[in-house]
Amino acid sequence: MKPERVSITKEATKIVEQLQNKFGELIFHQSGGCCDGSAPMIFEKDDMYLDDSDVLLGQLVGVNYYMNIDQFEYWKHTHLTVDITEGRGSSFSLEIPLGLRFIIHSRLFTDEENEILNG
């Protein structure tokens, strides 16, 4: 079985579902820009322009999770878990008005996982 690159906590799942009910189809994007750009952000599907520089890491709660290829080069050996925390980030991500923001926890892939994903 192929390991996943990205997963999500139960708490973050609840927020994603709440945002889906309000906004419809969504996407996650992690750009790697300065400040909050390196944090996962969630947008309405058609509000974010994606191109060949974006890598699809997986799907969380039916929401595609993309990362900029430059950022992916830093994170490709790492499993990411999306979580939620209190506090307002300085991004345009949809959870910000709720007084929350998405964050990631990371761990290095095992040698076996790394070989399968990045061989």
WOWOHU-V775219 format. One line per field, one symbol per residue. phi: phi as a letter, one per 20 degrees, with the letter a starting at -180 (. if undefined). psi: psi as a letter, one per 30 degrees, with the letter a starting at -180 (. if undefined). burial: + if it has 9 or more other ideal C-beta (glycine too) atoms within 8 Angstrom, else -. Layout:
phi: ???
psi: ???
burial: ???
This chain:
phi: .ffeebbbffffggfgfffffednfccebcenfflffeefcdcfgeecedbfeddeercclmdfddcfgffggfdfeceddeccbfpefdceffegfemcbfccdcbfffgfffffeci
psi: kklkfkakleeeeeeeeeeeeefbklkkkjegalbffflkkklkegfkkkafgkkjfakjhgkkjlkkeeeeeeffgkkkjklklllklhagkffeffglkklkklkkkleeeeeeef.
burial: --+--++++--++-++++++-----+++++++---++++++++++--+-----+--++-++-+-+++++-++--+--+++++++----+-+-++++---+++++-+--+---++-++--
